[in-house]
Each structure stands twice: as structure tokens, then as C-alpha cells.
Amino acid sequence: MVPEKYWRSTAAMIARIVPGSSPETILDSELMQKSMYASAERLIGEMQKAGIDKTIVFGVDWGIPLGEPKIPIEEFNKFIADSAKEYSDCLIPFFTIDPRRPKAAELFETALTTWEMRGLKLHPSTGYLPDGPECYQLFRIADQYQVPIITHSGYIIGLKGRTARPEYFDAPTTDFPDVKISFAHLNFGAVDELVGMMFMKPNVYCDISAHGQILMMNSPPDFYRQLRFAMNHEGVSNRVMFGSDWPITGNIMSLAQWIETIQNLTDPKVTQLLENLGYKKFRNKEIKQILGKNATQFLNL
């Protein structure tokens, strides 16, 4: 369902980090297999261990820039929708498509009205502009059916981070003020720009997936600082959400470990570290916001 070129690029990146490895050995490793194969059953099991009630699930459409995968995007989306129906009390399916594809808008509307999907995932890092005419047709449908949107933000292996920057969403977030749009990955560390947009536009949300786990693995103080900065803004803190980017990030930390990291933000050691940096401590109210309260607002639950 994902182009082979993406996995090879990912394996090459990991091989640069892991001493004595090669892209070929990484591709054949258990680590890579866990990233490549992810059933609904496996996800539900990990959710239960972590105490997660509901998860937004979606595919990715990277075929135009990376080469088409074996399974076309329409079938990929239908697989996501059917999996979510099987676990309708836990999984919330979002539709995804490159808006440059023929009949992209028609398929999106079918996904909402027939497949019972609940939102849209955008990946402008494939090279399209979020404020371009192809993407606007999807915004209009999201506005018509009042469903939320999640967009990738930041750099990504083998694709283009530039077109996924918040600045390209300035026009659509203004032209469609009733459409909630969440920027994934905390804008991969460019928090000032993201918080500035969120402060001015009440329909803009964000999540801490992937970037948060990567920071916790490499530099925990920077994760605490960036998240604290976002939560410092009263007009913004009610739109910052938990996220995982599972299964890709499962090799960094499990869902249970990631949940525990957020639950432990009130730990005295974290508080002391933040005080040393000149930041106030996390409050239990804020942890509840991050771990679900803000998401219920985003999803109209």
C-alpha cells in the first residue's frame, strides 16, 4: 500500500544511524517489519495496553512522487474504512488522497457518504500546494460536510517539506473558517510559526506525533520546552492534541510508553527542568486536554 521507494529511503536513513548496518539488513530486520505491517488487530492490542480509547486511522497517498504501490489508493482507503467498521467503537477513519488525482473530490465525497469516513488527511509534501485549486475542491467538500482535516507538516523522507509549511495554509484556513485543520508533528519543531497561526485562527489545531517521540529519544528537555511553549498560550492550549504516527514510531517507543511520557509531565524532575528554563510547570488540567479533551472538540464527539 506504500511505495517501495519510501521504505528503501527509510532503510537508508536508519542505516546511517545504526552502526554496522546497511539498507538491505535494515529492510529485512524485525524493526522494519513492525513499521511496514500494521493490522487493525495489532493496533487495538497496543491501544488497550496504553489505555487509549479511540484512534484516528488513515492511509497515505505517495504514489505520484514515489511510484504507485501495488494496491491503488481507492482500495487502500476502502481497507481503512472497512477496518474501522470492524472496530467502530475504537477506530475513526479519515480519507486520504493526492488532490491532483482524477476524481479526487468524487472519491472523497464517496468516502464520507458511503464508506462512513469521518475526515480528511492531507500530505502536501508530495508536491502540491494546499492553497492551490486542486486542494480547494477538497476543502469545499470538508466544509460542506463539516468534517475535520489533518495535514502533515515538516520534512519527511523522500518527499518535500516546503509545501507542507503552515504558510501555505494561510488562505484556506481563512477562506474556510468553519473547517478544523490540525497540523501533525508540532510542525516538526517550528513551534513559533505554528503557535502564531493557532493564536490568530481558532480553527487551527496541532498534534505532537512523531516529532515528540523523536525529541524524547534524542533531547527530552527540548520536547518539554516546545510543548510547554505551545501550552503557555491560553488561546492555543485547548487545541494541542496527542498523536503517535503509529506504527512508524513504534520502534522509538510503544504507545504505552508515549502515553506514560505525557502522563508524567507533572513529575518533579520535569517541573524542575522547566523552571530552570524559565517555564511554568504542567498542570493536570493540561495533561487531560492533550490526552483527549482537545481531540473530542476537534472531532465533535
Stockholm file with secondary structure:
# STOCKHOLM 1.0

chainA/1-301         MVPEKYWRSTAAMIARIVPGSSPETILDSELMQKSMYASAERLIGEMQKAGIDKTIVFGVDWGIPLGEPKIPIEEFNKFIADSAKEYSDCLIPFFTIDPRRPKAAELFETALTTWEMRGLKLHPSTGYLPDGPECYQLFRIADQYQVPIITHSGYIIGLKGRTARPEYFDAPTTDFPDVKISFAHLNFGAVDELVGMMFMKPNVYCDISAHGQILMMNSPPDFYRQLRFAMNHEGVSNRVMFGSDWPITGNIMSLAQWIETIQNLTDPKVTQLLENLGYKKFRNKEIKQILGKNATQFLNL
#=GR chainA/1-301 SS CCCHHHHHHHHHHHHHHSTTCCHHHHHTSHHHHHHHCCCHHHHHHHHHHHTCCCEEECCCCCHHHHCCCSSCHHHHHHHHHHHHHHTTTTEEECEECCTTSTTHHHHHHHHHHTSCCCCEEECGGGSCCTTSHHHHHHHHHHHHHTCCEEECCSCCTTSCSGGGSGGGGHHHHHHCTTSCEEEGGGGGGCHHHHHHHHHHCTTEEEECTTHHHHHHHHCHHHHHHHHHHHHTCTTTGGGEECCCCTTGGGGTCCHHHHHHHHHGGGCHHHHHHHHHTTCCCCCHHHHHIIIIIHHHHHTTC
#=GC SS_cons         CCCHHHHHHHHHHHHHHSTTCCHHHHHTSHHHHHHHCCCHHHHHHHHHHHTCCCEEECCCCCHHHHCCCSSCHHHHHHHHHHHHHHTTTTEEECEECCTTSTTHHHHHHHHHHTSCCCCEEECGGGSCCTTSHHHHHHHHHHHHHTCCEEECCSCCTTSCSGGGSGGGGHHHHHHCTTSCEEEGGGGGGCHHHHHHHHHHCTTEEEECTTHHHHHHHHCHHHHHHHHHHHHTCTTTGGGEECCCCTTGGGGTCCHHHHHHHHHGGGCHHHHHHHHHTTCCCCCHHHHHIIIIIHHHHHTTC
//
